Amino acid sequence: MVFWQIFGATLFALSLFSIAVALLMPYLEMSLFNALSDRFLKKALTTRYMTSLTSAWSLMRRANPQIFIENSLRATQDTAIGRPMGTPLTFSHWEQLVFNPAQIARMPTRRREDVSLHTIIGPKSQHPLTTDIPLLIAGMSYGGALSLKTKIALAMGANAAGTATNTGEAYLPEERDTAKRLIVQYHRGTWPLSAQNHPEYLDTADAIEIQIGQGAQAGAAMATNSVDKEMQKYFGLKDGDRAVVAARLRGVESPKDFVQLVQKLKGRHGVPVGVKLAPSGWLEDDLEVLLEASVDFLVLDGGEGGTHSGPPILQDDFGLPTMAAISEADAYLKSQGVRDKISIIAAGGLRSPGDYLKAMAIGADAVYIGYAALMALSAAEAVKVLPFAPPEDLLYHKGQHQHELDVDRAANHLAHFLRSSCDEMRYGVQALGKTDVHDVNRHDLVALDPWTAQMAKVRSIVRPWLGQPGIFPEPPSFQFRHDVPPDVQ
């Protein structure tokens, strides 16, 4: 939030300066203006480069404005800075994937209304989680992040669109009472009133998500130092206590411990039990353990994932891109013959209906949205705080304007966003000549460059200039639909 406050204040100051200059220009003596201009140019161009104003151009090219601001913040404190909302970097270039529209050999679906978006999470569990659409609300926590009103609005919007929401790292009775479908997190938080300490909370879940890590924070420990009275009520903490998220789940010190935990939860609760993690280069090793534990679903929160606050190093420099994680996990589960038993939920950096459908085409069964959902909540509410505060100030528990959020209005906008996005996805499925969103697959995509083709495991329409033979592996070349290479089937 600090970044956006500085950014907003800077824009506001520049706007005021520009207006002042525009108003005063007719009254300024041209000689005075020329004198100021000459002085500026002399200072900028005729002094030593190292002390000239023009050196700022070189500085800003070496460190973009965000790096400049973040380094300035680091210079004011001894602990890691917390950047809101995740990395600004783009690792998964979804725009480099395009769909192949059905035209002649394959006809488009006649009616868009015939396209099904019905989704099942954990199909082999005793009580699968079913939703009307494949878009789910990601785990976003109360207290350290969102306000109670925001959590209720998310649940109401999800209900209206026929989908599920996620508790994040806090169990709120009000959220449970509101949500028709609630995924409860079994998380790394150490406070007394958490779901892992109260089996009766888990008994109310429509699915249980074991939170091992997330894209914007990996598996690092985090803490909220300022816990107010309302947070103390929901967390079971006392004055002076910190809300600490540990690096590891309590009682899980080995892969064997994790397997036993999953089997215990599955045996008691009967709902789908899954795991959320930040995928890494050791993804297959992690998946081996998950298969031994017989998890029902897998949440892959890629390196583009967002968070309320986290160290930039974890956001920018850790974890696999979302695209790579989905395609690798899908391929591995297929190779083990268990793909039909385990649902994959994609998360991290997915912003538009096109992104959602592409993620599903390369292996996801459903998509978590977090940042997009928050922006939908504040779509019409943002005018209450702009330009003096960012829209998130309405949504955060510690936001100065959190009490101004209109819950019903915000929930209505989220429901519209979900339904509108899904209608766009129906257009896409119709144009592919299919009647079920879950029938969209890699054959329906083509990559515009060979590197994206390798990451997503789809066909490429071009080959790179390889230089000397054998230096780079040959990517799959573009072939027509009937000649799909075995490795992308």
C-alpha positions as CSV (number, residue, x, y, z in Angstrom):
1,M,0.0,0.0,0.0
2,V,2.9,2.3,0.7
3,F,4.0,2.1,-2.9
4,W,0.6,3.1,-4.2
5,Q,0.3,5.9,-1.7
6,I,3.6,7.3,-2.9
7,F,2.7,6.7,-6.5
8,G,-0.7,8.4,-6.1
9,A,0.8,11.4,-4.2
10,T,3.4,11.8,-6.9
11,L,0.8,11.8,-9.7
12,F,-1.3,14.3,-7.7
13,A,1.6,16.6,-7.2
14,L,2.6,16.5,-10.8
15,S,-1.0,17.2,-11.8
16,L,-1.2,20.3,-9.6
17,F,2.2,21.5,-10.9
18,S,1.0,21.1,-14.5
19,I,-2.2,22.9,-13.8
20,A,-0.3,25.8,-12.1
21,V,2.1,26.1,-15.0
22,A,-0.7,26.1,-17.5
23,L,-2.6,28.9,-15.6
24,L,0.5,31.0,-15.0
25,M,2.1,30.8,-18.5
26,P,0.1,33.7,-20.0
27,Y,1.2,36.0,-17.1
28,L,4.9,35.0,-17.2
29,E,7.3,37.4,-18.9
30,M,8.9,35.6,-21.9
31,S,12.2,36.9,-20.8
32,L,11.8,35.3,-17.4
33,F,10.8,32.0,-19.0
34,N,13.8,32.1,-21.3
35,A,16.1,32.9,-18.4
36,L,14.9,29.9,-16.5
37,S,15.1,27.7,-19.5
38,D,18.7,28.8,-20.2
39,R,19.7,28.2,-16.6
40,F,18.2,24.7,-16.7
41,L,19.9,23.8,-19.9
42,K,23.2,25.1,-18.7
43,K,22.9,23.1,-15.5
44,A,21.8,20.0,-17.4
45,L,24.1,20.1,-20.4
46,T,27.2,22.1,-19.7
47,T,28.3,20.7,-16.2
48,R,30.0,17.5,-15.5
49,Y,27.9,14.4,-16.4
50,M,28.2,13.0,-12.8
51,T,26.7,16.1,-11.3
52,S,24.3,17.0,-14.1
53,L,20.6,16.6,-13.9
54,T,20.8,14.5,-17.0
55,S,22.4,11.7,-15.0
56,A,19.0,11.0,-13.6
57,W,18.0,9.6,-17.0
58,S,20.8,7.0,-16.8
59,L,19.9,6.3,-13.1
60,M,16.2,5.6,-14.0
61,R,17.2,3.3,-16.9
62,R,19.4,1.3,-14.5
63,A,16.7,1.1,-11.8
64,N,13.1,1.5,-12.8
65,P,10.9,3.7,-10.6
66,Q,9.6,0.8,-8.6
67,I,13.2,-0.4,-7.8
68,F,14.1,3.2,-6.9
69,I,11.2,3.5,-4.5
70,E,11.8,0.1,-2.9
71,N,15.5,0.7,-2.4
72,S,14.5,4.0,-0.8
73,L,12.2,2.1,1.6
74,R,14.9,-0.4,2.4
75,A,17.1,2.5,3.4
76,T,14.6,3.5,6.1
77,Q,14.4,0.1,8.0
78,D,16.3,-2.9,9.1
79,T,13.8,-5.6,8.2
80,A,12.5,-6.8,4.8
81,I,10.0,-4.5,3.1
82,G,6.5,-5.8,2.3
83,R,5.3,-5.3,-1.2
84,P,1.5,-5.5,-1.8
85,M,-0.2,-7.7,-4.4
86,G,2.7,-9.8,-5.7
87,T,5.3,-9.4,-8.4
88,P,4.9,-6.9,-11.2
89,L,7.0,-9.2,-13.4
90,T,5.4,-11.4,-16.1
91,F,6.7,-15.0,-16.3
92,S,3.8,-16.7,-18.1
93,H,3.2,-15.1,-21.4
94,W,-0.3,-16.2,-22.1
95,E,-0.6,-13.8,-25.0
96,Q,1.8,-16.1,-26.9
97,L,-0.8,-18.8,-26.9
98,V,-3.8,-18.5,-29.3
99,F,-6.8,-20.8,-29.8
100,N,-7.6,-22.6,-33.1
101,P,-11.1,-21.7,-34.0
102,A,-13.3,-24.4,-35.5
103,Q,-14.3,-23.5,-39.1
104,I,-14.8,-26.2,-41.7
105,A,-13.3,-29.5,-40.7
106,R,-14.7,-28.9,-37.3
107,M,-17.8,-26.8,-36.9
108,P,-18.4,-24.3,-34.1
109,T,-21.0,-25.2,-31.5
110,R,-24.4,-24.1,-32.7
111,R,-25.6,-22.5,-29.4
112,R,-23.5,-20.8,-26.8
113,E,-26.2,-21.8,-24.2
114,D,-25.3,-25.4,-24.8
115,V,-21.8,-25.0,-23.4
116,S,-21.4,-26.5,-19.9
117,L,-19.2,-24.9,-17.2
118,H,-20.2,-27.4,-14.5
119,T,-17.1,-28.2,-12.4
120,I,-16.2,-31.0,-10.0
121,I,-13.3,-30.8,-7.6
122,G,-12.1,-34.1,-6.1
123,P,-14.3,-36.4,-8.3
124,K,-13.2,-39.6,-6.4
125,S,-13.8,-38.2,-2.9
126,Q,-16.8,-39.3,-0.9
127,H,-18.5,-35.9,-1.2
128,P,-17.0,-34.0,-4.3
129,L,-17.2,-30.2,-4.4
130,T,-19.4,-29.2,-7.3
131,T,-19.7,-25.6,-8.7
132,D,-21.6,-24.1,-11.6
133,I,-18.5,-22.5,-13.0
134,P,-14.8,-23.2,-13.0
135,L,-13.8,-19.9,-11.4
136,L,-13.3,-20.1,-7.6
137,I,-12.4,-17.4,-5.1
138,A,-8.8,-18.0,-3.8
139,G,-7.8,-18.1,-0.2
140,M,-7.4,-14.6,1.0
141,S,-7.0,-14.1,4.8
142,Y,-8.9,-12.0,7.2
143,G,-7.1,-9.7,9.6
144,G,-3.6,-9.6,8.3
145,A,-5.1,-8.8,4.9
146,L,-8.9,-8.4,4.3
147,S,-11.6,-7.0,6.5
148,L,-14.6,-9.0,7.7
149,K,-16.9,-7.0,5.4
150,T,-14.7,-8.0,2.4
151,K,-14.8,-11.6,3.3
152,I,-18.6,-11.6,3.5
153,A,-18.8,-9.8,0.2
154,L,-16.6,-12.4,-1.4
155,A,-18.9,-15.2,-0.1
156,M,-22.0,-13.4,-1.3
157,G,-20.6,-12.8,-4.7
158,A,-19.5,-16.4,-5.0
159,N,-23.0,-17.6,-4.0
160,A,-24.7,-15.5,-6.6
161,A,-22.4,-16.9,-9.3
162,G,-22.7,-20.5,-8.1
163,T,-19.1,-21.0,-7.0
164,A,-17.0,-21.5,-3.9
165,T,-14.9,-19.2,-1.8
166,N,-11.9,-20.0,0.5
167,T,-11.3,-19.0,4.1
168,G,-7.7,-18.3,3.8
169,E,-5.8,-18.4,7.1
170,A,-8.7,-17.5,9.3
171,Y,-12.0,-19.2,10.2
172,L,-14.9,-16.8,10.5
173,P,-18.2,-18.1,11.6
174,E,-19.9,-15.3,9.7
175,E,-18.2,-16.4,6.5
176,R,-19.3,-20.0,7.1
177,D,-22.9,-18.9,7.7
178,T,-22.8,-16.8,4.5
179,A,-21.0,-19.1,2.0
180,K,-23.0,-21.9,0.3
181,R,-19.7,-23.6,-0.7
182,L,-16.7,-23.0,1.5
183,I,-13.1,-24.3,1.2
184,V,-11.5,-24.3,4.6
185,Q,-7.8,-23.9,4.8
186,Y,-5.7,-26.1,7.1
187,H,-2.8,-23.7,7.3
188,R,0.5,-22.8,8.9
189,G,-0.9,-20.1,11.3
190,T,0.0,-20.7,14.9
191,W,-2.9,-18.9,16.6
192,P,-5.3,-20.9,18.8
193,L,-8.5,-20.4,16.9
194,S,-7.4,-21.9,13.6
195,A,-9.0,-24.7,11.7
196,Q,-6.1,-27.2,12.3
197,N,-6.7,-26.8,16.0
198,H,-10.5,-27.2,15.8
199,P,-11.7,-30.3,13.9
200,E,-15.3,-29.0,14.3
201,Y,-14.3,-26.1,12.0
202,L,-13.2,-28.7,9.4
203,D,-16.4,-30.6,9.9
204,T,-18.2,-27.6,8.3
205,A,-16.0,-27.6,5.2
206,D,-17.1,-28.4,1.6
207,A,-13.4,-29.0,0.9
208,I,-10.2,-28.8,2.9
209,E,-7.1,-27.1,1.5
210,I,-3.8,-27.8,3.2
211,Q,-1.7,-24.7,2.8
212,I,1.9,-25.6,2.3
213,G,3.0,-22.5,0.5
214,Q,2.0,-19.8,-2.0
215,G,3.5,-18.2,-5.0
216,A,4.2,-14.8,-3.6
217,Q,5.6,-16.0,-0.2
218,A,6.9,-19.5,-1.0
219,G,6.9,-21.4,2.4
220,A,8.6,-18.6,4.4
221,A,7.4,-17.7,7.9
222,M,5.4,-14.4,8.2
223,A,4.0,-12.5,11.1
224,T,1.5,-9.7,11.8
225,N,2.7,-7.7,14.7
226,S,-0.3,-5.4,15.2
227,V,-3.3,-7.5,16.3
228,D,-6.4,-5.4,17.3
229,K,-9.3,-6.4,19.5
230,E,-11.4,-7.8,16.5
231,M,-8.5,-9.9,15.3
232,Q,-7.9,-11.2,18.9
233,K,-11.6,-12.3,18.9
234,Y,-11.2,-14.4,15.8
235,F,-7.7,-15.6,16.3
236,G,-7.8,-16.3,20.1
237,L,-4.9,-14.1,20.8
238,K,-4.2,-11.7,23.7
239,D,-2.8,-8.2,24.0
240,G,0.8,-8.2,22.8
241,D,0.5,-11.4,20.8
242,R,1.7,-11.7,17.2
243,A,-0.2,-13.6,14.5
244,V,2.6,-15.9,13.3
245,V,2.5,-18.0,10.1
246,A,5.1,-20.7,10.5
247,A,7.4,-22.0,7.7
248,R,6.0,-25.5,8.3
249,L,2.8,-27.1,9.3
250,R,2.7,-28.0,12.9
251,G,3.5,-31.6,13.4
252,V,4.6,-32.1,9.8
253,E,8.4,-32.6,9.8
254,S,8.7,-35.2,7.0
255,P,6.9,-36.4,3.9
256,K,5.7,-39.4,6.0
257,D,4.0,-37.0,8.5
258,F,2.3,-35.2,5.6
259,V,0.9,-38.5,4.2
260,Q,-0.5,-39.4,7.6
261,L,-2.1,-36.0,7.9
262,V,-3.9,-36.3,4.6
263,Q,-5.1,-39.8,5.3
264,K,-6.4,-38.6,8.8
265,L,-8.3,-35.7,7.3
266,K,-9.8,-37.8,4.4
267,G,-10.8,-40.5,6.9
268,R,-12.7,-38.1,9.2
269,H,-14.3,-35.6,6.9
270,G,-15.2,-37.2,3.6
271,V,-14.8,-34.0,1.6
272,P,-12.1,-33.4,-1.0
273,V,-8.7,-32.8,0.7
274,G,-6.1,-31.0,-1.4
275,V,-2.9,-29.1,-1.0
276,K,-1.8,-25.6,-2.0
277,L,1.9,-25.0,-2.8
278,A,4.3,-22.8,-4.6
279,P,5.5,-25.1,-7.5
280,S,9.2,-25.4,-7.9
281,G,11.8,-27.2,-9.9
282,W,11.2,-30.1,-7.5
283,L,7.5,-30.3,-8.4
284,E,7.7,-34.0,-9.5
285,D,9.3,-34.9,-6.1
286,D,6.5,-33.1,-4.3
287,L,3.9,-34.7,-6.5
288,E,5.2,-38.2,-5.6
289,V,4.5,-37.5,-2.0
290,L,1.0,-36.1,-2.8
291,L,0.2,-39.2,-4.8
292,E,1.2,-41.4,-1.9
293,A,-1.1,-39.3,0.3
294,S,-3.9,-39.7,-2.2
295,V,-4.9,-36.0,-2.3
296,D,-8.1,-35.1,-4.1
297,F,-6.9,-31.8,-5.6
298,L,-3.8,-29.8,-6.2
299,V,-3.6,-26.0,-6.1
300,L,-0.6,-24.6,-8.0
301,D,0.0,-21.0,-7.0
302,G,2.6,-20.0,-9.6
303,G,5.3,-17.3,-9.2
304,E,2.9,-14.6,-10.4
305,G,0.6,-15.2,-7.4
306,G,-0.4,-12.2,-5.3
307,T,-0.5,-11.6,-1.6
308,H,-1.4,-8.8,0.8
309,S,2.3,-8.3,1.6
310,G,5.5,-10.1,1.1
311,P,9.2,-9.6,0.5
312,P,10.0,-8.7,-3.1
313,I,12.7,-11.4,-3.3
314,L,10.1,-14.1,-2.7
315,Q,7.7,-12.5,-5.2
316,D,10.2,-11.9,-8.0
317,D,12.8,-14.7,-7.6
318,F,11.1,-17.8,-6.3
319,G,8.8,-20.4,-7.9
320,L,7.8,-21.7,-11.3
321,P,5.7,-19.7,-13.6
322,T,2.0,-20.6,-13.4
323,M,2.0,-21.9,-17.0
324,A,4.9,-24.2,-16.5
325,A,3.5,-25.5,-13.2
326,I,0.2,-26.4,-14.8
327,S,1.6,-28.2,-17.8
328,E,4.2,-30.1,-15.8
329,A,1.8,-31.3,-13.2
330,D,-0.8,-32.3,-15.8
331,A,1.8,-34.3,-17.8
332,Y,3.2,-36.0,-14.6
333,L,-0.3,-37.0,-13.3
334,K,-1.1,-38.4,-16.8
335,S,2.2,-40.4,-16.8
336,Q,1.2,-41.9,-13.5
337,G,-2.3,-42.8,-14.7
338,V,-4.0,-40.8,-12.0
339,R,-5.1,-37.6,-13.8
340,D,-8.8,-38.5,-13.6
341,K,-8.5,-38.8,-9.8
342,I,-6.8,-35.5,-8.9
343,S,-8.2,-32.1,-9.8
344,I,-5.8,-29.2,-10.6
345,I,-6.6,-25.7,-9.6
346,A,-4.5,-23.0,-11.3
347,A,-3.6,-19.8,-9.5
348,G,-1.3,-16.8,-10.0
349,G,-1.3,-14.1,-12.5
350,L,-4.4,-15.1,-14.4
351,R,-6.3,-11.9,-15.2
352,S,-8.8,-12.4,-18.0
353,P,-11.3,-15.0,-19.4
354,G,-8.8,-15.8,-22.1
355,D,-6.1,-16.6,-19.5
356,Y,-8.5,-18.8,-17.6
357,L,-9.5,-20.8,-20.6
358,K,-5.9,-21.2,-21.7
359,A,-4.9,-22.4,-18.2
360,M,-7.7,-25.0,-18.4
361,A,-6.6,-26.0,-21.9
362,I,-3.1,-26.9,-20.7
363,G,-4.3,-28.9,-17.7
364,A,-6.3,-27.1,-15.1
365,D,-9.7,-28.2,-14.0
366,A,-10.5,-24.9,-12.3
367,V,-9.0,-21.5,-11.7
368,Y,-8.6,-19.5,-8.5
369,I,-8.9,-15.7,-8.8
370,G,-7.8,-13.4,-6.0
371,Y,-6.6,-10.0,-7.2
372,A,-9.2,-9.9,-10.0
373,A,-11.9,-10.7,-7.5
374,L,-10.8,-7.8,-5.2
375,M,-10.7,-5.4,-8.1
376,A,-14.3,-6.5,-9.0
377,L,-15.4,-5.8,-5.5
378,S,-14.1,-2.3,-5.6
379,A,-15.1,-1.6,-9.2
380,A,-17.8,1.0,-8.3
381,E,-16.7,1.6,-4.7
382,A,-13.2,2.9,-5.6
383,V,-14.6,6.4,-6.2
384,K,-15.0,6.7,-2.4
385,V,-11.2,6.8,-1.9
386,L,-9.5,7.8,-5.2
387,P,-7.2,9.7,-5.7
388,F,-6.1,10.0,-2.1
389,A,-6.0,6.3,-1.4
390,P,-5.9,3.1,-3.5
391,P,-9.1,1.0,-3.9
392,E,-7.6,-1.7,-1.7
393,D,-8.0,0.6,1.3
394,L,-11.7,-0.2,1.2
395,L,-11.0,-3.9,1.5
396,Y,-8.1,-4.3,4.0
397,H,-8.8,-4.9,7.7
398,K,-6.5,-2.1,8.5
399,G,-7.6,0.2,5.7
400,Q,-8.7,3.6,6.8
401,H,-11.8,3.4,4.7
402,Q,-12.8,-0.2,5.3
403,H,-16.1,0.7,7.0
404,E,-17.2,2.6,3.8
405,L,-17.5,-0.7,1.8
406,D,-21.0,-1.4,0.7
407,V,-21.1,-5.2,1.1
408,D,-24.2,-5.8,-1.1
409,R,-23.0,-3.5,-3.9
410,A,-19.5,-5.0,-3.8
411,A,-20.9,-8.6,-3.9
412,N,-23.1,-7.7,-6.8
413,H,-20.2,-6.4,-8.8
414,L,-18.2,-9.6,-8.1
415,A,-21.1,-11.8,-9.2
416,H,-21.4,-9.7,-12.4
417,F,-17.7,-10.1,-13.0
418,L,-17.8,-13.9,-12.6
419,R,-20.8,-14.3,-14.8
420,S,-19.5,-12.0,-17.5
421,S,-16.1,-13.8,-17.5
422,C,-17.8,-17.1,-17.8
423,D,-20.0,-16.0,-20.6
424,E,-16.8,-14.9,-22.5
425,M,-15.4,-18.4,-21.8
426,R,-18.5,-19.9,-23.3
427,Y,-17.9,-17.9,-26.5
428,G,-14.4,-19.4,-26.6
429,V,-15.7,-22.9,-26.1
430,Q,-18.3,-22.4,-28.7
431,A,-15.8,-21.1,-31.2
432,L,-13.7,-24.3,-30.6
433,G,-16.7,-26.5,-31.5
434,K,-17.2,-28.0,-28.1
435,T,-20.0,-28.1,-25.5
436,D,-18.0,-28.5,-22.3
437,V,-15.3,-26.3,-21.0
438,H,-13.5,-29.3,-19.6
439,D,-13.1,-30.7,-23.2
440,V,-10.8,-27.8,-24.2
441,N,-7.2,-29.1,-24.4
442,R,-3.8,-28.6,-25.8
443,H,-4.9,-29.5,-29.3
444,D,-7.0,-26.3,-29.3
445,L,-3.9,-24.1,-28.8
446,V,-0.9,-23.1,-30.9
447,A,2.1,-21.1,-29.6
448,L,3.5,-18.1,-31.4
449,D,7.0,-18.9,-30.2
450,P,8.9,-22.1,-29.5
451,W,9.7,-21.3,-25.9
452,T,6.1,-20.9,-24.9
453,A,5.4,-24.0,-26.9
454,Q,7.8,-26.0,-24.8
455,M,6.5,-24.5,-21.5
456,A,2.9,-25.2,-22.3
457,K,3.5,-28.4,-24.2
458,V,1.6,-27.3,-27.3
459,R,2.4,-26.9,-31.0
460,S,4.5,-24.0,-32.2
461,I,4.1,-22.3,-35.6
462,V,7.7,-21.3,-35.7
463,R,11.2,-22.7,-34.9
464,P,14.0,-20.6,-33.4
465,W,17.3,-20.0,-35.2
466,L,19.3,-22.6,-33.3
467,G,22.8,-21.6,-34.4
468,Q,24.9,-24.7,-34.2
469,P,23.0,-27.9,-34.4
470,G,22.4,-29.6,-31.0
471,I,22.9,-26.6,-28.8
472,F,19.2,-26.2,-28.2
473,P,16.6,-29.0,-28.2
474,E,14.2,-29.0,-31.1
475,P,10.8,-27.7,-30.0
476,P,7.6,-29.4,-31.3
477,S,6.9,-28.0,-34.8
478,F,3.6,-26.9,-36.0
479,Q,1.6,-29.7,-37.5
480,F,-2.1,-30.0,-38.5
481,R,-4.7,-31.4,-36.2
482,H,-4.4,-35.0,-37.4
483,D,-0.6,-35.1,-37.0
484,V,-0.2,-34.1,-33.4
485,P,3.1,-35.3,-31.9
486,P,2.8,-38.0,-29.2
487,D,4.3,-35.7,-26.6
488,V,1.4,-33.3,-26.8
489,Q,-1.4,-35.8,-26.9
